[in-house]
């Protein structure tokens, strides 16, 4: 069985590898343009999305070895550290744009990182292989069948919660089962059908909630220090006033730990050592393999 799972994951990697490399090259080609702010970064993200679409079309729908006869591949787009590149005032203004979920600012960060691509649809055997290779197994429950279908076929709609913006899931299937029907009015088979099993890619970049919060606190301390310096200037210039506003916008962006993690380039945050339901929040849906 172990050999079969190794072969299955090798086939997954073979299919995704070329596409991932193309996307990685495109992302690496985007220069660091802190001085020009978010506009240049957004242009780079659009270029990456174009590369992703081309790679997706070129990817084979058949895995080697007959493991899967039909699978939908997405291109995994690894994130990068955008903390010092983003124009935070422009990012915060994204709050006035149309949004799929609860935070337009978070979705803007996802687009900048290339995290807004589709998930990868995989067979149970392929998800087994990813988990055996070190990928985190996760479950997510939905209260209605149409939400399951939308999660699989539509752009992933991020939500919000105790671990900030993102897509929530748990390594405990029982937790996901509870979310399908909190009132327990449905029969077990109906509830089970509304649980989606998935896995993060073994090479996904993950961090724990505690580690990320510790890092963010240090970063916020530095931002607060800079704010004090500007605020205490006796005769602030127009430039000082603009910098003060930008620092406030930066502080507000970091207030959401999911947004901070996405800006740092993490694919997912592991909150299992913090929360009773062991929840994770996925920041980058392109790192997910969804079992169908």
C-alpha positions as CSV (number, residue, x, y, z in Angstrom):
1,X,0.0,0.0,0.0
2,X,2.8,2.4,0.9
3,X,4.4,1.9,-2.6
4,X,1.1,2.6,-4.3
5,X,0.7,5.8,-2.3
6,X,4.2,6.9,-3.2
7,X,3.5,6.2,-6.8
8,X,0.3,8.1,-6.6
9,X,1.9,11.2,-5.2
10,X,4.7,11.0,-7.7
11,X,2.1,11.1,-10.4
12,X,0.4,14.1,-8.8
13,X,3.8,15.9,-8.6
14,X,4.6,15.1,-12.2
15,X,1.3,16.6,-13.4
16,X,1.6,19.7,-11.3
17,X,5.4,20.1,-11.5
18,X,5.7,21.8,-14.9
19,X,2.8,24.1,-14.3
20,X,4.1,25.1,-10.9
21,X,7.5,25.8,-12.3
22,X,6.0,28.1,-15.0
23,X,4.0,30.0,-12.4
24,X,7.1,30.2,-10.1
25,X,9.2,31.6,-12.9
26,X,6.5,34.2,-13.7
27,X,6.2,35.2,-10.0
28,X,10.0,35.4,-9.6
29,X,10.1,37.8,-12.6
30,X,8.0,40.3,-10.8
31,X,10.5,42.9,-9.4
32,X,10.3,44.3,-5.9
33,X,8.8,47.7,-6.5
34,X,8.3,49.2,-3.0
35,X,8.7,52.7,-4.3
36,X,5.9,52.2,-6.8
37,X,3.6,50.5,-4.4
38,X,0.7,48.2,-5.0
39,X,0.1,49.2,-8.6
40,X,3.3,47.5,-9.9
41,X,2.7,44.5,-7.7
42,X,-0.9,44.1,-9.1
43,X,0.5,44.2,-12.6
44,X,2.9,41.4,-11.6
45,X,0.0,39.4,-10.1
46,X,-2.0,39.7,-13.3
47,X,1.0,38.5,-15.3
48,X,1.2,35.5,-13.0
49,X,-2.5,34.8,-13.3
50,X,-2.0,34.7,-17.1
51,X,0.8,32.3,-16.8
52,X,-1.3,30.2,-14.5
53,X,-4.1,29.9,-17.0
54,X,-1.7,28.9,-19.7
55,X,-0.1,26.3,-17.5
56,X,-3.5,25.0,-16.5
57,X,-4.6,24.5,-20.0
58,X,-1.4,22.7,-20.9
59,X,-1.5,20.3,-17.9
60,X,-2.5,16.7,-18.6
61,X,-5.8,15.5,-17.2
62,X,-4.5,11.9,-16.8
63,X,-2.1,10.8,-14.1
64,X,0.5,8.2,-15.0
65,X,0.1,4.6,-14.0
66,X,-3.7,4.6,-14.4
67,X,-4.2,6.0,-10.9
68,X,-6.7,8.6,-12.1
69,X,-8.4,8.8,-15.4
70,X,-9.8,12.4,-15.0
71,X,-8.6,15.1,-12.7
72,X,-8.7,18.8,-12.7
73,X,-5.4,20.4,-12.1
74,X,-4.7,23.9,-10.7
75,X,-1.3,25.5,-10.6
76,X,0.1,25.8,-7.1
77,X,1.3,29.3,-6.7
78,X,3.7,29.7,-3.7
79,X,3.6,33.0,-2.0
80,X,6.4,35.5,-1.2
81,X,7.0,38.1,1.4
82,X,5.2,41.3,0.4
83,X,5.4,43.0,3.8
84,X,7.8,45.7,2.6
85,X,6.4,46.0,-0.9
86,X,2.8,46.9,-0.4
87,X,1.3,50.4,-0.5
88,X,-1.0,49.9,2.6
89,X,-3.1,52.9,1.9
90,X,-4.0,51.6,-1.6
91,X,-4.5,48.1,-0.1
92,X,-7.0,49.5,2.5
93,X,-8.9,51.3,-0.3
94,X,-9.6,47.9,-1.8
95,X,-12.2,47.7,1.0
96,X,-14.6,49.6,-1.3
97,X,-14.4,47.0,-4.1
98,X,-16.7,44.0,-4.8
99,X,-15.9,41.0,-2.7
100,X,-16.7,37.3,-2.6
101,X,-16.3,37.1,1.2
102,X,-16.0,39.2,4.3
103,X,-12.8,41.0,3.6
104,X,-12.0,42.7,0.3
105,X,-8.6,43.6,1.7
106,X,-7.7,39.9,2.2
107,X,-9.0,39.1,-1.3
108,X,-6.8,41.8,-2.7
109,X,-3.8,40.3,-0.9
110,X,-4.8,36.8,-2.3
111,X,-4.8,38.3,-5.9
112,X,-1.4,39.9,-5.3
113,X,0.0,36.6,-4.2
114,X,-1.7,34.5,-6.9
115,X,-3.7,32.7,-4.2
116,X,-7.0,33.3,-5.9
117,X,-6.7,30.4,-8.4
118,X,-8.8,27.2,-8.3
119,X,-8.3,24.2,-6.1
120,X,-7.0,20.9,-7.5
121,X,-9.7,18.1,-7.8
122,X,-8.2,14.7,-6.8
123,X,-9.3,11.1,-6.3
124,X,-9.4,9.6,-2.8
125,X,-6.2,7.6,-3.7
126,X,-4.4,10.8,-4.7
127,X,-5.4,12.6,-1.5
128,X,-4.2,9.5,0.5
129,X,-0.9,9.8,-1.3
130,X,-0.6,13.5,-0.5
131,X,-1.3,12.8,3.2
132,X,1.2,9.9,3.2
133,X,3.8,12.2,1.7
134,X,3.3,14.7,4.6
135,X,0.4,16.8,3.4
136,X,-2.1,17.9,6.1
137,X,-5.4,16.1,5.9
138,X,-8.4,18.5,6.4
139,X,-12.2,18.4,6.5
140,X,-14.8,21.1,5.9
141,X,-18.5,20.8,6.4
142,X,-21.3,22.7,4.6
143,X,-24.9,23.2,5.6
144,X,-26.3,22.8,2.1
145,X,-25.4,20.7,-1.0
146,X,-25.1,23.8,-3.2
147,X,-22.4,25.1,-0.9
148,X,-20.4,21.9,-1.5
149,X,-20.8,22.3,-5.3
150,X,-19.8,26.0,-5.2
151,X,-16.7,25.2,-3.1
152,X,-15.5,22.7,-5.6
153,X,-16.3,24.5,-8.9
154,X,-16.3,28.2,-8.1
155,X,-13.6,30.6,-6.8
156,X,-13.1,29.8,-3.1
157,X,-15.0,32.3,-1.0
158,X,-12.9,33.2,2.1
159,X,-14.5,33.8,5.4
160,X,-13.5,35.1,8.8
161,X,-13.1,33.8,12.3
162,X,-10.9,33.4,15.3
163,X,-7.8,32.9,13.1
164,X,-8.5,35.8,10.8
165,X,-9.5,35.8,7.1
166,X,-9.3,32.6,5.1
167,X,-10.9,29.2,4.5
168,X,-11.5,27.3,7.6
169,X,-11.2,23.5,8.0
170,X,-10.2,21.0,10.7
171,X,-8.2,17.8,10.7
172,X,-11.1,16.3,12.7
173,X,-13.9,14.9,10.5
174,X,-16.3,15.0,13.5
175,X,-15.9,18.8,13.7
176,X,-16.7,19.2,10.0
177,X,-19.7,16.9,10.4
178,X,-21.0,19.1,13.1
179,X,-20.9,22.2,10.9
180,X,-23.1,20.4,8.3
181,X,-26.0,20.4,10.7
182,X,-25.5,22.2,14.0
183,X,-29.1,21.4,15.1
184,X,-28.8,17.7,14.2
185,X,-32.0,17.6,12.2
186,X,-30.5,15.7,9.2
187,X,-29.8,12.0,9.0
188,X,-26.2,10.9,9.2
189,X,-25.8,10.0,5.5
190,X,-27.0,13.5,4.4
191,X,-24.5,15.1,6.8
192,X,-21.6,12.9,5.7
193,X,-22.3,13.9,2.0
194,X,-21.8,17.5,3.0
195,X,-18.3,16.9,4.4
196,X,-15.4,17.6,1.9
197,X,-12.1,15.8,2.5
198,X,-9.0,17.5,1.3
199,X,-5.3,17.8,1.9
200,X,-2.7,20.5,1.7
201,X,0.2,19.7,-0.7
202,X,3.2,18.2,1.2
203,X,5.3,21.2,0.0
204,X,2.8,23.8,1.2
205,X,4.2,26.5,3.4
206,X,2.5,26.4,6.8
207,X,3.0,28.0,10.2
208,X,1.4,27.7,13.6
209,X,-0.9,30.4,14.9
210,X,1.2,30.9,18.0
211,X,4.4,31.4,15.9
212,X,2.7,33.8,13.5
213,X,1.1,35.8,16.3
214,X,4.5,36.2,18.1
215,X,6.1,37.4,14.9
216,X,3.2,39.8,14.1
217,X,3.4,41.3,17.6
218,X,7.1,42.1,17.1
219,X,6.2,43.7,13.7
220,X,3.3,45.7,15.3
221,X,5.6,46.9,18.0
222,X,7.9,48.3,15.3
223,X,5.0,50.0,13.5
224,X,3.8,51.5,16.8
225,X,7.3,52.9,17.4
226,X,7.4,54.5,14.0
227,X,4.0,56.0,14.6
228,X,5.2,57.6,17.8
229,X,8.2,59.1,16.1
230,X,6.0,60.7,13.4
231,X,3.3,61.8,15.8
232,X,5.7,63.5,18.2
233,X,7.3,65.7,15.5
234,X,7.0,69.3,16.5
235,X,6.4,70.6,12.9
236,X,5.2,67.7,10.8
237,X,5.4,68.2,7.0
238,X,2.9,67.0,4.5
239,X,5.1,64.0,3.9
240,X,5.0,63.2,7.7
241,X,1.3,63.4,7.6
242,X,1.1,61.0,4.7
243,X,3.5,58.6,6.3
244,X,1.5,58.6,9.5
245,X,-1.7,57.7,7.6
246,X,0.2,55.0,5.7
247,X,1.5,53.5,9.0
248,X,-2.1,53.5,10.4
249,X,-3.3,51.6,7.3
250,X,-0.4,49.2,7.8
251,X,-1.3,48.6,11.4
252,X,-5.0,48.0,10.5
253,X,-4.0,45.5,7.7
254,X,-1.9,43.5,10.3
255,X,-4.8,43.5,12.8
256,X,-6.2,40.5,10.8
257,X,-3.8,37.6,11.4
258,X,-5.0,35.9,8.2
259,X,-4.1,39.0,6.2
260,X,-0.7,39.2,7.9
261,X,0.0,35.6,7.1
262,X,-1.0,36.0,3.5
263,X,1.2,39.0,3.1
264,X,4.1,36.9,4.5
265,X,3.4,34.3,1.9
266,X,2.1,31.5,4.1
267,X,-0.3,28.9,2.5
268,X,-2.1,28.0,5.8
269,X,-2.1,28.7,9.5
270,X,-2.2,25.8,11.9
271,X,-4.3,26.7,14.9
272,X,-4.7,23.1,16.2
273,X,-2.6,23.8,19.3
274,X,-4.7,26.8,20.2
275,X,-8.3,25.9,19.5
276,X,-10.4,23.0,20.7
277,X,-11.7,22.2,17.3
278,X,-8.1,22.2,16.0
279,X,-9.0,24.5,13.2
280,X,-6.7,25.5,10.4
281,X,-7.2,28.5,8.1
282,X,-6.1,28.1,4.5
283,X,-4.9,31.3,2.9
284,X,-3.9,29.9,-0.4
285,X,-6.5,27.6,-2.0
286,X,-4.1,26.7,-4.8
287,X,-2.3,24.6,-2.2
288,X,-5.4,22.4,-1.7
289,X,-6.2,19.0,-3.2
290,X,-10.0,18.4,-2.9
291,X,-11.3,14.8,-2.9
292,X,-14.1,14.1,-5.3
